[in-house]
């Protein structure tokens, strides 16, 4: 057999196996990580803080960057009429920008649940659950951020973030239409 025919068949087989592998990786069903147990809020004085979406965005990005300082792929949060998470995915050595938009809600413990409303991955048209699965597989997020692809949501455990000297916070109101975010900070009692 001619060496060019062998090279052609080898290259064709290699391309087919890469395409099949990529298809299996993308379509493999995602498993949702469980929401971590919420630690009880410490006993102490409670302080109610009203903030703007821009200030909350700055605070959230500071805590995300602090938790991810050793990680190479950044995640950035933007808040306007909705919450957006922006990052990059590495696919075949190319960086694809990913923008996910969410509608925020608060659970009974005061943590944020971000329900996905829209996703943009470069120029690709992929389902939201697949985009969340790809992000979950390629980015190591802080332990208080849990991606749940099957539910198309991101859980942000605000109560797990230590603010200052053991203080903890929880969301009381998150109304982006009115530009009103109310957080309650619990400062522990010093004995």
C-alpha positions in Angstrom: 0.0 0.0 0.0 1.1 3.5 -0.8 2.4 5.6 2.2 0.0 8.4 1.3 -3.0 6.0 1.5 -1.9 4.9 4.9 -1.4 8.5 6.1 -4.9 9.4 4.7 -6.6 6.5 6.5 -4.7 7.2 9.7 -5.7 10.9 9.6 -9.3 10.1 8.8 -9.5 7.6 11.7 -7.9 10.2 14.0 -10.3 12.9 13.0 -13.3 10.5 13.5 -12.1 9.4 16.9 -11.7 13.1 18.0 -15.1 14.0 16.8 -16.7 11.0 18.5 -14.8 11.7 21.7 -16.0 15.4 21.7 -19.6 14.3 21.0 -19.5 11.8 23.9 -17.9 14.4 26.2 -20.5 17.1 25.4 -23.6 14.8 25.5 -22.6 12.9 28.6 -25.3 13.5 31.1 -24.2 15.9 33.8 -24.6 15.2 37.5 -25.7 18.0 39.7 -23.5 18.6 42.7 -25.5 18.7 45.9 -26.0 22.0 47.6 -23.7 22.1 50.6 -25.1 22.1 54.1 -25.5 25.6 55.2 -23.7 26.4 58.4 -25.8 28.0 61.1 -25.4 31.8 61.3 -23.4 32.8 64.3 -25.1 34.4 67.3 -24.5 38.0 67.3 -25.5 41.5 66.3 -27.3 41.9 63.0 -26.6 44.7 60.6 -28.9 45.4 57.6 -27.0 46.8 54.6 -28.7 48.2 51.5 -26.4 48.3 48.5 -26.7 48.9 44.8 -26.2 46.3 42.0 -22.9 48.0 41.1 -21.6 47.7 44.6 -22.8 44.1 45.0 -21.1 43.3 41.7 -17.8 44.7 43.0 -18.1 42.8 46.2 -19.0 39.5 44.5 -16.1 39.9 42.0 -13.6 40.5 44.8 -14.7 37.4 46.7 -14.7 35.3 43.4 -11.2 36.6 42.4 -9.9 36.0 46.0 -11.1 32.4 46.0 -9.8 31.8 42.5 -6.4 33.5 42.7 -4.5 30.3 41.8 -6.8 29.4 38.9 -6.0 30.4 35.4 -9.5 30.9 34.0 -11.3 33.9 35.5 -15.0 34.2 36.1 -16.5 37.7 36.2 -20.0 38.7 37.4 -21.9 41.7 36.0 -25.2 42.9 37.4 -27.7 45.2 35.6 -31.3 44.1 35.0 -30.1 40.5 35.4 -27.0 38.7 36.7 -24.4 37.7 34.1 -21.4 35.4 34.5 -18.7 35.8 31.9 -15.7 33.4 31.4 -13.8 31.6 28.7 -13.8 27.9 27.7 -10.8 26.2 26.1 -11.8 24.0 23.2 -9.1 22.6 20.9 -6.7 25.2 22.0 -9.1 28.0 21.2 -10.6 30.3 23.8 -14.4 30.7 23.4 -16.1 33.5 25.4 -19.1 32.4 27.4 -21.7 34.7 28.8 -24.5 33.3 30.9 -27.5 35.3 32.1 -29.5 34.5 35.2 -32.5 35.6 37.1 -31.6 35.7 40.8 -33.8 34.4 43.7 -33.1 33.9 47.4 -33.5 30.6 49.2 -34.8 30.3 52.8 -31.2 30.6 54.3 -30.4 33.8 52.4 -28.3 32.3 49.6 -28.6 33.2 46.0 -30.0 30.8 43.4 -29.2 32.0 39.9 -31.7 30.5 37.3 -30.3 30.6 33.8 -32.2 32.6 31.3 -29.8 32.8 28.3 -26.4 31.6 27.2 -23.9 32.6 24.6 -20.8 30.5 23.8 -18.9 32.3 21.0 -21.0 31.8 17.9 -22.2 28.3 18.9 -25.8 27.6 19.6 -25.8 25.1 22.5 -28.4 24.3 25.2 -28.0 26.1 28.5 -27.5 22.8 30.5 -24.6 21.9 28.2 -23.0 25.3 28.6 -23.2 25.0 32.4 -21.8 21.5 32.2 -18.9 22.7 30.0 -18.2 25.6 32.5 -18.4 23.2 35.4 -15.9 20.8 33.8 -13.4 23.5 32.8 -13.4 26.0 35.7 -12.7 25.3 39.3 -15.1 27.7 41.1 -15.0 28.6 44.8 -16.5 26.0 47.1 -19.5 28.3 47.8 -20.4 28.4 44.1 -22.1 25.3 42.8 -23.1 24.8 39.2 -26.1 22.5 38.7 -26.4 21.9 34.9 -29.6 19.7 35.1 -31.5 22.4 37.0 -29.9 25.2 34.8 -28.8 27.1 37.9 -25.8 28.3 39.9 -26.0 28.3 43.7 -24.1 31.0 45.5 -23.7 30.2 49.2 -23.5 33.7 50.6 -23.8 32.4 54.1 -20.6 30.4 53.6 -18.5 33.5 52.8 -16.6 34.8 55.9 -16.7 38.6 55.6 -14.7 40.1 58.5 -13.6 38.5 61.7 -16.1 35.6 61.4 -19.0 37.8 60.3 -21.4 36.2 57.8 -23.9 37.6 55.4 -27.2 36.5 53.9 -29.4 38.1 51.3 -32.8 39.5 52.4 -33.9 41.2 49.2 -32.5 41.1 45.7 -34.6 43.4 43.5 -32.7 44.3 40.4 -35.6 46.2 38.7 -35.6 48.7 41.6 -31.8 48.5 42.0 -32.3 47.4 45.6 -30.2 44.7 47.3 -30.5 44.2 51.1 -27.9 42.1 52.9 -27.9 41.1 56.5 -24.5 40.9 58.1 -24.2 39.0 61.4 -21.3 40.0 63.6 -20.5 37.3 66.1 -20.6 38.0 69.8 -17.1 38.1 71.4 -17.0 36.4 74.8 
